[in-house]
Amino acid sequence: MGTLQQQPPRNYSKIDENRLETFIEEINEVAQNTGVSLETALKAREILEIERRNDLFVANGDIHDEQMGGFGDLLENLTNAISELQNNDD
């Protein structure tokens, strides 16, 4: 899980014609190999994409929680340091 200052680079990719053709070929192959219609194979792929998005959403939430916890620790340390400085001045 990536944390603040240790985030893995994002994988940006755009869809080009070659990727689209490859995708169509892959879906056709899945449909043929499993004996389902092309529509069913596409729907199954859509369901897998929804599952992937849900997993990413959960992972992002975990990362956010971890980072916010880290910020909380930093703020607590800063508050304690300021309090110690104030107490030393008294």
N, C-alpha and C positions, 0 to 999 in steps of 0.2 A: 504494500500500500504506500503510495507516495505521500510524503509529508512536506511541510513547508521547507523550501530551499532544497528539496530532494525530489522534486516532481520529475517524472520521466517526460521526455518531449512528447508532444501530441503528434499523432499520426494523421496529418491532413492529406487527404487524397481526393482528387476529383475524378469523376466518372468520364471516361472517354469512350469512343466508339469501340475500341478493342476490348475494354473491360465489359461493356454492355454485351457484345457478341459472346464473350466468354461466359458471362452470366447466363445468357439464354441457352447456350450449349450445355452448361452444367445443369440447369433446370430440366431441359429436355432429357438429359441422360438420367437424372434422378427419376423422372416420370417413367421412362422406359424401363429402368432397372427395378422399379418397385411396382410397376403395373398400374399406377394411378394416372389420372388425367393431368395434363399440364396445369390446369386450373388448381387442382388439389396440391400439386407440387409447389406452385407459387404461394398458395395459402399457407402451406406448411413452412415455407421459407419466411413468410411474413410473421408467422407466430414465433419462429426462432428469433427474428429481429426484435420483436416486442420483448421477448425474454432477455435478449442481450441488453436492450435499453434499460430494462428494469434492474438488471445486475449492475450496470454502469451507474444508475441513479443511486442504488444502495451503496456502492463503493464510494461514490462522490460524497454521499452523506457521512460515511465513516471517516473519510479524509477530512471533511469540514469539521466534524466533531473533534477529531484529533488535533487539528490546527487551532480550533477555538480553545481547547484545553491548554495547549501550549501558550496561547496568548494570555489566558487566565493566570498561568504560572508566572509568566513574565510580569504581568501587572501586579501580582501579589508580591513578587520579589522587589519590584520597584517601590511599591507602597511601604514595604518593610524597610528598605534602605532609606527612604525619605524619613520615616518615623525615627529610625536610629539617628539620623543626622539631626533631627529636631531635638531628640532627647539628649544628644551630646552637647548641643548648644545651651541647654538649660542649666 
